[in-house]
Amino acid sequence: MKSYLTMSKEELQTEIAALKKEYSKFQSMELELDMSRGKPCKDQLDLSMGLMDALTSGADLCCEDGTDCRNYGVLGGIEEAKVLIGDMMENNPDNILIYGNSSLNVMYDQISRSFTHGVMGNTPWCQLDKVKWLCPVPGYDRHFGITEYFGIEMIPVPMSTEGPDMDTIEKLVAEDEAIKGIWCVPKYSNPQGYSYSDETVRRFARLKPAAKDFRIYWDNAYGIHHLYEDHQDYLIEILAECKRAGNPDIVYKFASTSKITFPGSGIAALATSPNNLEDIKNQLKHQTIGYDKVNQLRHVRFFKDIHGMVEHMKKHAGIIRPKFEAVEEIFEENLQGLDIACWTKPNGGYFISFDGLDGTAKEIVDRAKKAGVKLTPAGSTWPYHKDPHDSNIRIAPTYPPLEDLRTASRLFTVCVRLVSAQHLLDNYDERANITAPEQ
Ligand SMILES: Cc1ncc(COP(=O)(O)O)c(C=O)c1O
């Protein structure tokens, strides 16, 4: 296909006329499709229905150490859940605190407590003039939502296939004591699906922040969420690397079973150093007597061990891999070679990150919406919803049924072509300054 960047005015006009016809065909289909959120589909949820049978009224709800899960207590989580989640997170059970149903909630709590009570004896952030946070971009909108809610100034840091730009991070944290944290999704990142390289992880572990209470918020939400058995990303384990680097307290690592069993009804956990655990538990004990041990036990009985969980994840992959591949195939078929778009091809996680020409993302999303396909709002992948390039769109392929997803992806490519061709025509005299998007 011919590059749109080299088309004459007449060629662009002909293209636009043809695309408008295609677009109106989609409009007449009265679609109602949703590619906006990274939710598991019904078939994926059905995989975990055994959870509902794992505990019955006749079951013994006592743990191996005799703890009765029906009663109060055990703030840090039952031992067998710590072992299972420890294996999932590649951490020693002693470093793990099992929480409730959401890891995002744990992250929120960490920040909230840092504001009210401070981190390990440091000044509570509410007493500081300014708190700043590093935000690799594009990133996860709900992370940015938490830091925005607390009035934290967010500083975007560019991502590459290796992870966030470490030169920038090292410099900023060393210079500025107001920087207290960074959001990281180190494996199959949201939305690009990138995994941090060994060098990136090593450099994270060796950061020398000016702020003693700076913490890396290492959200390993997609640690075991591979799409392929033979192409899997690996990550150096951050807690062990921080310990080796003499920086044991610098990281909080988060995970949950949200996209393993039932989102919102799973279990979440934090892995961190003994010092951090002590600090957190001292505050947490005032917040709750203990989390839902019955649900922890239910998960343990359902999976039995990490092998059970790994086998379970293969079933998830079997359902969602064809969806990722369908989107990639349709994008390649309809957008490859036009120089108006690029997209990621992750080995795991829940998203594909799409970049169009600068200044087109909002309109592409609007166009798709008007034809019945809901996408994540443009700008969501940036702090304050402000993508300065207006180019990035997060694609979430997991939720719609495969055929719907194909239709939605085709419509999406028509919107991309139409909006891009119009953009190039409208800016024809400045086209020398317009470049093809690159990952
Ligand atoms: C990177 C990341 N972290 C956390 C979450 C939410 O996790 P939880 O359901 O455990 O709160 C998501 C959900 O999309 C996510 O993409």
The ligand as an ORCA input file, in Angstrom:
! r2SCAN-3c Opt
* xyz 0 1
  C      -1.092     -2.482     35.714
  C      -2.337     -2.784     36.478
  N      -2.321     -2.782     37.810
  C      -3.419     -3.042     38.543
  C      -4.619     -3.320     37.927
  C      -5.814     -3.568     38.777
  O      -5.518     -4.552     39.691
  P      -6.498     -4.990     40.859
  O      -7.708     -5.572     40.243
  O      -5.704     -5.965     41.644
  O      -6.834     -3.766     41.668
  C      -4.697     -3.336     36.527
  C      -5.968     -3.587     35.852
  O      -6.127     -3.373     34.675
  C      -3.526     -3.061     35.787
  O      -3.526     -3.054     34.459
*
